[in-house]
Structures are given as structure tokens and as C-alpha cells.
Amino acid sequence: MRLLAHVGFLLILLLGTTWLAAAVLLTGGGPQGPEARRYAVVVLLVALVGLAWWRSGSRGAALGVLAGPCVAVFLWIRTVQPSSTRDWAPDLVRAARADVQGSRVTFHDLRDFRYRSTTDWDAAWKSDTYDTQDLVRAWYIVEPFSGFEGAAHTLVSFEFSGDRFLAFSVEIRRERGETYSVLGGLFRQYEIIYVVGDERDLVQLRSNHRRDDVYVYPVRASKERTVAFFLDMVQRMNALHERPEFYDSLVSNCTTNLVRHLEKVSETNVPYDHRTLLPAYSDELAFALGLIDTDVGLEETRKRHHINALALAAQGRDDFSLLIRGRAPAAPTPSRGETPAHAVSQ
């Protein structure tokens, strides 16, 4: 029992000091990394805990000394606020927003980049209007990360009549020179952003230039719920534009935000599951919940909707979104009194 108590004490001490050090070093940090004074604070706090244990010989005293700084640091973390005016990375310098008038939604600052590589592109932002009456269906997109078991990025794309597609990607809003880390995402290091734009940007970047596997699944849902899902995402996108929030690796990441939108507009209750924390397996969960529109098993569904080969063949094409789904553009409907093209050729 004494051994177990000692091991338990050491485990609590280790976890507490690790959290304390990570919180002081990472909270609200930027691309420049922790300041030297933060390292000094960590050394001082850890030394105080060690000194209390050594001088008193009491585990309780050591834990008591540790609890004080932990509470103080936790309260300090609450004072760190998100911002919308940092020196953002060039591909995240603008945040999409939209005006909603009836069924028509007019977006501003949609991203429409054309990439030659992951670091070389032609930047373009645009405005465009979509009518929810024309919404056909939603598509769930999963991008597992190469070399990281279980890690992935998830997106949603909406298809409108006329072969129009609009993709939503919930991401960290990186500052210039900043890179993502899971730990940083736990300590208010990144703001969250809804990147909205053309699939030739958001999907092609991932499949053709990052060369990650990409799966594009049709979602099984009524039009009413698809419209509600779309408008709920628009509402949150606008809310973040007005009032920024922090990204959180556990509770406010790409997949958990999509789950919240889904649960708000459907009867589906997504269970707390490791497949939402490890989103490379989120398609397995969506399949189990009947959210993917398919008539075959999971592995065959994955094979059908793995789009990389089609995406490489369609690179740069205006009809990229159709081609990655194995579809050809719909023939234009002739206006009244107009002779169809095939009739002329005959």
C-alpha cells in the first residue's frame, strides 16, 4: 500500500508539473516560441514544489505548493483572449463572411487559390451567391495525415444545382510563420477559422499537392436537414467573424465542430467516441450511424470514394469537382425555342 501511495503521489506530481510547465510555456504563444522569462517562471515554480517536498518531507505539502501555482495559472489562462487582428499567414489573411437574405446566401472572401505547390500559389478571393433552394446534398471529406495514425482533417462540401460546390474547412488560423502542434492547440495558441471556398482550392491542395489520401463521401440526409446544416455553419462562420474563438485540440477542432452542427439539425446523436478524437476513423463512425449514402460495406465504400487518382487526372480543370466524383458535366438545358446542339449535328 505504501508503494502504491508513493507511486500515486509521484504520478500526480509529474502530471501536475508537466501541465504547469506546458501551460506557462505555450498559452497564447505565437510563431516566435516561448519567451525566456516563461522558462524562468517554470524553473522557479518547479523548484518551489521540490523545495517544499524536501524541506517538509511531506507529500501533502508538496501537493499543496503545486496546487497553488496550478490554480493561479489556470485563472491566468482564462484572461488570454482571442484576436482577429494578428499577422496572419497569407492563405488565412481573410475570413469568410456571408449575408443571408431569405434563401439566398452571398459570401464574401471565399478562397479560390490556384496552387503550383504547397508554398507557391496564385492568391484569389471572391464573392458569390448560393441559393439554398438549389442545394442538392452534402459531402463529407476525410484527409488522413500521412505518418500519423488516426490523425486527419475533415471537411464538408455542399453541392448545388448547376454543378456548383462550396467547401467548408474548420482550421486553426495560423499566424505568419506559425505551424500546428497538438499541444499548442490545448493552450489557446490558435484562433479557429471557417475557411470557405472552391474545391479546386480546399480539396485539390490536399489530394494533389500535399499528396494525402482524400475520401469524398455522399451524406445521407433530407434536403431540409442539409439546408439546416448549411445555414448553421454559415451562422457560426459569421459569429466567428464578429467574435473570434480559440481552437482546442480536444473540444473545438475540425471534427467536433462538424459534429455539433450535425447534432443541432438532425436526430442523430453522435456518441463520445475515440473516432471523433482520431478523425481518420470518423468515416467508420459516420458509416455506423448511417450518415454515408452507400449500399456496400465500409471497405468497398472507402475504395469507391477515394479520389486521389481522379483528382490528379483532373488537376486544374474547371470541372474538377465533377471529375473527382466520376461524373461528367450535365448537358445544358436549351432555352425555349432553341434547337439542341445534337439535333443540329444530325
N, C-alpha and C positions, 0 to 999 in steps of 0.2 A: 504493500500500500504506500509505504514511504517513497519507494522508487517511482510508482505511478504518479504520486503527487509532485515529485520533483520534476519528472518528465513533463507533466501538465503545466507546471509553473514555467519551465524553460520554453515550452511551445507558445504559451501566452506572451511571454516576454519577447520572444523572437517575432511573432506576428505583430505585436503592438509596436515594437521599434521599427520593423520594416514598413508598416503602414505610415508611421510618423515620419520616417525619412522620405518615403515616396511622396507623401502629401506636401511636405515642406519644399522638396526639390522640384516637383512637377506642376503643382497647382498654378494655373494661369500662366504657365510658361509659354514662350514663343520660340521661333526658329533659332534664336541665339543660344538656347540651352539655359540651365540654371545659373544664377549669379553666384559669385564666390561667397557672398555673405550667407546664402542659403546653406551652403556646405558647412559654414562655420556654425550656423544655428543647429544643424543636425548633430554635429560633433558635440556641441555643448549639451544638448538635450540627452543624448545617449550617455554621455559622461555623467550627468546628474543621476540618471537611473542606476548606472553601475556603481556610483559612489554611495548611493542610498543603500543598495544591497550589501556592499562591502562593509560599510560602517556599522550598519544595524544588524547585519546577518539575518534580516527578516525578509521573507518573501513578500509579506503584506506591505512592508514599507517600500520595497522596490516597485510593486504593482501600483501602490498609491502614488508614488512620484511619477510613474509612467502615465497614470490616468489623467493627471492634471494637464500636462502638455497636449495629450491627445484631445481632450475636451477643448482646450484653447485653440488648437489648430483646426479642429472641426468647425468651431464658431468662426474662425478667420476665413475658412474656405467659403462659408456662406456669404461673405462680404464681396467675394470676387464675382464681378458681373460680366455678362457677355456684351459684345460690341458689334456694331455693323460698320464701323469706320476704321478698320485696320488696313495695313498694307497687304492687300490680298494677292494671292497668286494670279497670274494673268488670265487663266481659264475660269477663275471664280470671282473676278472683279465685279461682275454684275450678278444680281439676284433677281430671278424671275418674279413677276407680279401679274395680276390679272384684274380686269374689270368685268363684272358679271351683270348682264342685262337680260333678264328673262332666261331663255335657253342659250343665249349667245355669250361666249366667254372670249374676251380679247386679251391675249397675253402680250406682255412686253418683256424684252430682254430674254427671249428664247435663244438658247445657244445652238449655233449652226456652224461649228468649226469644220474645216477640211484638213485632215492630218496627212503629213508625209511620214511622220514618225511620232513617237510619244512626246517628243520635245520640239518638234518642228511642225507648225500648222499655220493656216490662214484663219485668223480670228474673224468671226462674224456673229452678230446678234441681230435678231429680227423681232417684229411684232406680227401676230397672226390671230385670226378669229376662228373659233371652232363652235359648232352648234351641237348641243347635247342631243337634239333630236336626231342627229346623224350618227350618234355613237353606235358602233356595231358590237364591239366586245373589248375586253381587257386581255392583256398578255402578261404572264409572269415570267421574269427573266432572271436566271441564276448564272453568276460568273464565279465558279470556284477559283481560288487563287492557287497558282502553281507552287508546289512545295510546302503548302501549309494545310495539313489535314483538317478538314472541317471548316476552314475559313472561306468566306465567299462574300461577294457583293450581290445584292438583289435589287431589281428594278421592276417597275410596272410601265407598260406601254398601252396606250388606248388607240384603238382603230376606229376611224370614222369613214363613212361612205365617201366614195371618190378616191379610195386608196390612199388615205391620209393617216399618218401615225404620229403620235406625240408621246414621248417617253419622259417619265419622272424618275429621278435618281436622288435618293436621300444620302447625303455625303457630309463629310467634315468640310468646313470652309477653311482651307489651308491659307496661311499667310505666305508671302513670298519667301521661298527657300525652306519652307516647313515640310516635314514628312510625317506620315501617320505612325503612331505606336498605340498598341492596345492600352498600355499603362497610362499614357498621356490622355487617352480618351476616358479614363476613370477619374481624372483630376482636373476637370474644367480647362483643358488645354485647347480645345477646339470648339468653335461655334458649329451649328448644324445648318445646312442649306438644302433646299429642294432645287436641284438642277433640272431644268425642263428644256427639252429641245428635240431636234430631229434624230431619228435612229441612226442616220448616217454619221452622226457625231457620237452619241452616247453608246450605241451598240458596236458600230464599226471600230471605234477606238479600242474596245476591249477584245473583240474577236480577231481583228486584222493587224493591229499594231502592238498590243500587249501580248497577243497570241495566247490568251487564256481561253479555256473552253467556255462556250456560251450556250445556254439552253433557253429556248423561247417557247413557253407553254401557253396554249389557249386556256383561258379561265372559264369554268362553267358557272354562269350566273345569269339571272334575268337582266333585261335591259334596264329595268327600273333600279336594280341594285348596282349595276355597273355605272349608271349615271350618278347615283348617290355616292358611290366610291370615288368617282372622278371629282365631283364637286367638293367632297370632304377634303381631298388632297389639295384642291385649289384654295379652299378656305384656310387650311393650315399653312400653305405656302405664303399666302398673303399675310397671315398673322406673324410668321417669322420675319417677313419683310419689315413689318412695323415694330415688332418686339423680338429681338434675337434671343435665342436659347443656346445652351451648351449641348453639344453631342455627348453621349455617355455610352461607353463600350458595352455596358450591360443592359441598360434600361431605355436608352434612346438612340438606337443605331438604325441602320438601313432597314433591317427586317422587323424589329419591334415596332417601328413607326407604321410599316405596312400592315402589320397585324392589328394595330389599334384602329386604323381606317377600316379594315375588313370587319372587325367586331362591331363597330359603330353602325354599319349599314347592312348587316346580314344577321341571320340567326345562328351562324357558325360561331361556336365558342372554341377558340384556339387554345388548347391546354398549354400550361407552362411546361416546356419540353426542351430537352437539350438540342433539338433540331432548330429551334429559334436562336439559340446561343451559338450554334455551329451551323450557319445558314447554308453551307454546302449540301446539307442534308434536308434543307427546308422543302425541296421538291418532294421528298419522300413523305413528309408530313402533309403537304398540300394534297398529294395523291391519296393518302389515307383518309383525309377529310372530304374527298370527293370534289375538290376545288379545281382540279385539272380535267379538262374536257378530253377524255380519251376512252377508247374501248378495248385497250390491251393492258398488259401488266406494266409495272414500273420500268423495268429494264428496257422493254421494247419502246415505251413512251419516251424514255431518255434518248434512245437511238434515233427515233423519228424527229425529235425536236432539237438535236444537237446541230447547230447551224454553221459551224466554222468553215466547212468545205464550201458551202453555198455562199457564205459571206466573202471568202477570198475571191471566188469567181465573180462576185457582184461588186467588187471594190470600186468606189467612185461613181457607181451608176445611180441615176435619179430614181430608179425603181428598186433600189437596194432592199427596202422593207418587204416588198412583194417577193423578190427573188430568194431571200433567206427563208421564206415560208414555202418555197417551191411553187409559187403562183405567178401567173402572167398577168399583166395589166388588163383590167376589164375593158372590153370594146366600148368606145364612146357611143352613147345613145343618140341617134340622129334627131335633129330638131324637126319640128313639124314641116312637112313639105320638102325635106332634104332627102335625096336618094342615098341609100347606104353605099359605102365605098365598094363592098364586094359585088353589089349589083352593077356598078359602073364597069368593073373589071370584066364582068361576064358579057 
